């Protein structure tokens, strides 16, 4: 990571700025009112590789919420990569201009060094606003009551963000924050991956939780947009100027095209938080959300800029039925979903980081975190599943299942009933009818959702025509297993006797040459079916392994090393690997994974 030269002090840069004061005044007198910092573009030093400012091994699972080195350290949480340092404004600046960064930041940065952990830093400005801010005349905004993710009543007070005094105090805080980080010893500073901009309530993209009781303090979307961009400018001035550069991450949830255009123009490396990729799986509108996300990401990369992302899972995982019934399974499938969506950092509750209870989830996410280039990725996977999307009127016609509206509970129930024989279940139908915040509060499993992903979770290894070659299952195998939340199987009576998988064409640079790979398959050992894994051995389709199930009822893992395999889409349907039904009962599969 790039860091500011310790010999350059912010005071020196401020002296230079003061020398420009007459020019700045002249510009203002000419009627130029636009923030001068908004004209600064791409603040990375010219010789910096924009995609290489982060340490190679930094991405993966981190703790949540603010990191406590006693609760999570290298000894008791050996699988995680670190934790965030989140500070409260009311504690950090108890009196105007008196900052306690040493007290709340420095010791934890030293702990990060001692534990070989990484971190990111953030200041929550609300509802943790200092009392002196309100005493200075900034209005205190009371809102309608809302509930926290852990179902506790929230009754906080928020500042009126558009008040000029509030903006002045906030920008002063950000400037002091930047000064402090710049002047840290290099061994402490290099543990900080990025700073997250928090403009409103906690790290979310909006200012209020609930609606203002006093309508004078309602903030329009346009006004909020301009306020946020002003805060981003303050962070850029503090953390990306005068030869110093620390990446900035902003919240994605509230962004419109205006915010995206700003980021593309002014950020050399763009970081986004997306909570809807990290709070479990089966989240409403994932199809459209992921499409927008990937489209923007491609715009970023097309401009030669860097991109990174994070999201967190809150405490609802301990109290909501969908996760409480089988926490290990909930975190495991949440990890696979977050990986499919492309998050680089996944923050999970601190207690889930301790020990090895959730090792399968943590190790899976860590393995693929930050590995977005197929040519350098350690592996490729396809986790087999079927999503029942109530918004799909082709798969689920309105004439049979009812009108396709998000609030039509009856439609969800009818779709689940149609797939009951394969295990589908709608345990809390109402929670499926809202957005992500409502979805994640479900008290039971819901297998039907709105705009959820209809197919597999995968990276670099994709099943070809999953609906035409296999059938979906839900809640299959031992109830306490992490694997059986979803699966796909053969259906030989309907002619679905072979599943085809295609490896990303960029995974191996020379597709005309054979390669040695390791393939991992997890299948349900139920019944007496026989199946095989097949590959292209350069001359023909060849069996790598043949398996006959022994009806133990357990999920079994097979690891196969294949030598001299050709990955040139040379098998049927343009595939590279196939799972083939050979006889007996149909076998269900959870995962097929390939490693170099």
N, C-alpha and C positions, 0 to 999 in steps of 0.2 A: 504494500500500500504506500502511496505517496504521502509525505508529511512535510509540514512547514519546517524550514531551516530554523533551528533554535536561536540562531544569532539574529534573526529578523524579528523584531518586537512590534506588536500592534501599534504601539505608541509612535514608532517611526513612520508607519504607513499613515497614521492619523495626521502626522505633521504634514505629509505630502498633500493629504486631502484638504487641510486648512489652507495651504498655499493656493489652492484652486478656488477658494471661497469667492473672490471677486468675479471670477468667470461664471461660477454657478449662479451668483446673484444676477449677473447680466442676462443669463439664459432665462431665469425666472421672470425678469422684467420684460423680456421679449415675448412672454406668454407661454413658455414651454413648461407645461405642468406635469408631464409624464415622468415617472420615477426613472432617474438616470440609470439605475441598476438594471432596469428591464431591457436596456439596449445591449447589455453585456451578454454575449452568447458564447456557449461552449467553453466554460471556464477551465477546462483541463489544461495543464501545461502541454505545450505542443509536442514534446517528445514522449508523452505518456501513451502507452497502449491502453485504450479505453476499456478493454475487456480483461485486463490483467492487473488491476490495482488491488484485487482481493487475494489473500493467501490461498494457495491451492486447496488446502484441506478445511476451509472455514465453514462450508455450507453443511447443513444438516439439522438435527433436532437440538433446540435450545429450550431452556426452562421458561416458565411464565408463572407469575407476573415478574415484578422486579426481583432480580437475582439476589439470593441470600447465600453467601459462601458457606455458611454453616449447614444449611439444608441441602445444598447441591454443590459438591466439590468433586475433584477427580477421584477421590477414594470411594465415596458412596454413590456417585452418579457417573460411572466410568464410560458410559456410552454416548453421553451428550457432548456437544461442542462448546457450550457456554450458556450464558444467560444475559438478558438485557438489564441495563441500569436505568431505572425509571425514577425520576425525582419529582417531588411535589413543589410547586411554586411557593406555597405558603410556608414550607419548611426551608426552602432554599434561599428565599429572600424575606426573612421575617420582618425586616425594616427596610424602607426605601433605600436602595443602593448598597445594602449590606448583604453580600453573597457568601454562602457557606459551601462552596464547591468542594473544598478540602474535606469537609466533614462527611458529605454525602456521596462523593465520587472517588476521591483519590485512593482511599483504603480498598475499595472494591476493585479498582483497576490494578492495584498491587496484588490482590487476591487472584485476579485473572492471570497475571503473570505467573504467580506461584502454582496455579492449577493448569497452566497451559490452556486456558479458555479464551475464547473471543467474546466480544460483547457489542451491543450498540447502545446509544444513549438517547434519552428522550426526557423532556420536561412536561409533565402534565400541568397545564395552566388552569384547567377548570374540570370539575368543580372544586379544585384545590387552589382557589384564588386567595391571595393574602387579604386579611381583613382591612389592612391599610389602603388597599386599592379602592374598596367601597367607601371608606371614610374620606377618601380624597374627592369623592363626588361621582364615581362611576356607578351607575344604577345596578342594583342587585335584582336579578330577574328570577321570580318564582314561576315554576311551571307546574303543569298537571302531573300527578303522580304516575310513575312508571315502575316497572319491576326490573331488577337486575337479572343477569343470566342464572343466578342461583336462587331466583324467585323471592328475593327480599325486596321490600318496598323501598324505592328510591325517592328521596325527598330533598334533593339538593337545590342549592341556589347557584345561579350562573351570572357571570358578568354580562353587561351589554357590550358585546364585542366591538360595535361600531363607534363607541364613544372615543373621542380623540385622545383623551388622557389614557384610556386603557391601551390603545394602540401604541402610544408613546412608551408606556411602562413595559409593554411586552417586547417591543423592538430593543429597548435598552437591555432587557434581560437576555435576549438572544445575542446581542453584541458582546455582553460580558461573558456569556457562555462560550462563544467563539474564542474570545481572548484567552480564557482559561485553558481550553483544549489545545490551542496553538502552542502555549508555553509549557505544556506538560513535558516531562522527560520522555525521550523517544521510546524507551522500553515500555512505558505506560500507554503512550499515545497509539502505538501500533497495535494494541489490543482492541481498539475501537474500529469496527468495520464501517459504520456509518452513523449518522444522526437522523432520527425520525422527527419530522416536523409535526407537532401537535398544535393545531390551531383552535380546537374547540373542546368538546367534552372528551376527556381522556385522550386516546389516540385516534378517535373516530373522525369521520369526515364531516360531521355536522356539529353545531354549537350547543344545541339544547337537547336534553333528554325530556321529552314531553313538549307541550305547547305553552308559550308564555301566557300567564294569567292576565297580564296587562298588555293589551294589543299594541301599545306604543312600541313594544320591544320585539315585535315580530320582524324577522329579517328575511327579505326576499332572496331568492336563489341568486339573482344577479348581484345583489349587494354582498352576499356571502362569498360569491366567487371572487369578487374584487378584493375583499378582505383577505381571503386565503392567499391569493397571488401576492398581496403585499407582504404577508408573513413569509412566503417562500423567498421573496426578494431579500428580506432581512436575513434569512438563513444563508442565502447565497453570499451576501456581503460578509457575513461572519465566518463562513466555513469554506468559501471558494473564492478567495481573492488574495492579492499580494503574495503570490507564490505558494499559498497553502491550499490544499484540496482535500476535503473529506466528503464522500458521497452523501447525498440527501435522499431519504425515502419519504414519500407522501402517501396519504390514504387514497385508494382508488375508488372507493364506494361512491363518493359524491362528485366524481369528475364528469364534466361534459366535454364537448369538443374544444371548448375554449381552454380548459385546463390542459387537455392533451396537447393542443397546439403550443401552449406556453412551455410545457416540459420538453417537447421536441426542439424548440428554438433555443431554450436557455440552459438546459441541463446536458452536460457531457456524458454523464452516466445517470440513468433514470432508475430509481427504485420505487416500487409500488407495494403497498400492503393490500391484500385481498382476503378479508375474513371469511368470505363465502366459499373459499377453497380449503379452509382449515378447521371449520367447526363441524367436523363429521362429514358424512356423505349423504346422497339423496337430498340435495338442496334444490328448491324450486328455481327454475329459469337458468339452470347451469348451462344448457345448450347455447343460449344467446349470450350469456355472460362470458363463457369461455371463447366463443367466437369473437366477441369484441376484444377480449384480452389478447388473443393470439394475433388479431389484426393489428392492434397497436404495437405489440411486441415486434412484429415484422417491420413496421414503419421505423421503429427505433433501430433495429439491426441494419436495415437498409441504408440508414444514414451513417453507419459505422460507429454508432454509439453503444455503450454498454447497458445492460439491463439486469436487474436483480429484483427479487421479490420475497416477501414474507407474509405469514398469517399466523394467528394464534387460536388455540382452543381454550375456552374458558371453563369455569368450574361446573357448568351444567352437566358435564360428563359424569359427575358423581351422583346426580340426583334424578336425571331423566331416564325413563325406563328403557329407551332404545340402547343406551350405553350401560346403564346400571346392571341390566340383566347379565351382561357378559362384557365387562370392561376391556379385557384383553382383545376380544374380537372387535369391539367398537374402535379402539385405537388402531388396530391393525388395518381395518378397511379404511379408516380415515387417513392413515398414512399412504395407502395405495391411491386413494382418491386425490390427496394433495400432490402426490408424485405425478399422477396423470395430468393434473392441471398445471404442473410446472413450477410449483413453489421451490425456492432455494433454501429458505429457512422456515421451519415449522416449530413454533413455540407451544409446548404442552405444559399442563400444570406441574408445578415443581415436584409434587409427591409421585407423579408418574415417571419422573426421571430417575428416581432412586432405585438402585439395584438392577435386577434383571427380569422383573415380572413382566415388563412390556418390551422385552428385548426384540421380539419379532417385528413390532411396529417401528421401533427406533432404528434398528439395523436396516430394515427395508428402505426407510426414507433416507437415511444417511448414505446408502449405497448409490442412489441416483441423484441426490441433491446437487444441483449445480452442473449436472452432466447433460447439457442440452445439445452437444455436438455428437452425432452418432459415430463419427470417425474416431473419437477419443473416449466414448462412454465405455464403462467396464462391462456392460451387459445390456440386454434387452428383455422385456417381459410382456406377457399378456395374461392378465387376471380375468378369468372368464365369468361373465355375468349377463343378465338381461335386466334392463330397466323398463318398468311399465309406465309409460308417459301418457298421462290422461289428456294432454293437449294434442295428441296425434289422432286425428280423425280418420286417417287411412287404416291404421292398425286397429283402431277401436271406433268403429262407425257410430255416429250419433243415433242411428236408427235402432241399434242394439243396446248401447251403453248410456244413452242420454246426452243432453246438450253439453257441448264441450266448453264449459266455463270454469274458471279456476275455483269458484266457490261451490260448485255442484258436487257435494259430498257423495250423493247417490252414484254418480258416475265412477268415482274412485272405488267404491265398494263393489260395484258390479264387475269392474275390470279385475279386481283382486279375486272375486269369486270364480271368474272364468279360468283362473290359473291356480285354483286351490289345490288341485291334484298334484301339482308340481311344487307345492309348499308356499305359494304366495299368501300374504296375510296383511290385513289393514287393521292394525290394532288401535290406532288413534286417528281416525279419519279426518277430524277437523284440523289437526295440525299440519296436514298435507296441503291444505287449501290456501295457506298464506305464503309469505316470503321466507327467506332463510332464517330470520330471527324467530319466526314462529315454528318453522320446521324443526329446529334444533331443540325445541322444548317438548317434543313428542314423548308421551309416557309409555309408548310401546313401539314395536316395529311397524313401519309403514313401507310396503313394497310398491305402492303406486304413488307417483308424484306428478308435479306439473313442470314440464320442460326439463325434466331430469335427463341424464345421459341414457340413451336406450340400449347401449351395447357395453362392450368390455372396457376395462381400464387397462391402458397399455402404454408402453414407450418403445419405439423402434421395432416392435414385433407385433404385427397386426393380423388378426384372423380375417380371412377372406370369406365374405358372405356367411356370417355367423348364423343368421336366421334360416338360411337355406341348407345348412349342413349340420346343425345341432339344435338342441332345445335348452331353454333356461330352467334353472332350479333355484329354490329359495329355502333356507333353513334345512339343509340336508346334512346327514351324518350326525355324529355325536353332538348334543346340544352345547357342550362346553368348548367345543373346538373353535379355533379362530378362523378356520378356512371356510366352513360351510354356510356362511351368510348368503353367498351366491355360488353358482356353479353352472357348467354346461355339460351336457352328455350327448352321446349318440342316441339315435332313435331309429333303429334298424328297420322297424316295421313300416316307417314312412320313408325309407330310403336314405336316411341321414347317417351314413356309415363312415364318413371321413371328414376330419376338420383340417383346414389348410391354413398355413401361416406364412406370411411374407416378411422377411427381414428388411429393414430400411436399406435402400440401395447404396447409401453412403457409409454404412457400418464398416465395411471392408473396402479399402481404397481400390483394390484390384479384384473385381468380382470374377474375373476369368481364372483366378488361381485358387487352389484348394486351401482350406483352413482347418485347424484343429479347434474344436469348441467343446464346452461342457454344457450339457442340457439338464435342467432340473425340471421334473414333472411331479406335481402333487395331485393324486387321484384318490377317489373314494373306493376302498376295497370292499365293495358290496356286490353280492351275487357271484356268478362264476364266469363272467365275461372274459374274453381274450382280446387284446388290442396290441398295436405296435406303433413305435415311433419310426418314421421314415425320413430319409434325406437323399440328396443327389450325390452319388459318389464319383461324379464326372462322366460316368458311362451310362448309368441307369439309376432308377429308384431302388434304394436299398434299405433293408430293415436295420435300425441301430439296436433295437431291443424288442423282444416280444414278451408280454406279461399276461399271465392268467390270474385273475382275482381269486382270493381264497375266502371271501365272504366274512372277513373279520369285523366289518362295520367301521373300520378306522380309516382315517386319512393317512395315506402312505406317500413317502417321498422317494423318488428314484433319481439318481444322478448318473448320467451317462456321458462318457467321453467319446466324441466322434472325431476320427481322424480323416483327413483328405475329403472334407465335405465342401461341395461347391454351392455358393449362395448367389446364384445368377437368375433366380426366378424360373428355374428350369423344370420344375415339377408341374403337375396339373394346376390349372387356374393361375399360373404364374407364381406358385408358392415355392418355398424353400424347405419347409418341414411340414410333415403331416402326422396326425394321430388317426389311426385306421382301425375300425371295428373288424374283428376277425371271426367272432362267433360268441354264442351264449348271451348273457345279460348285457344290457347297455351300461357302460362305465361313465361316471361323472368325473369331471376334472375341475380343479381350482386354478391351477397355474402352469404355464409353460414359460421357462426362463432360459435364456442363452447367455453364456459368459465366454469371453475370449480365452 
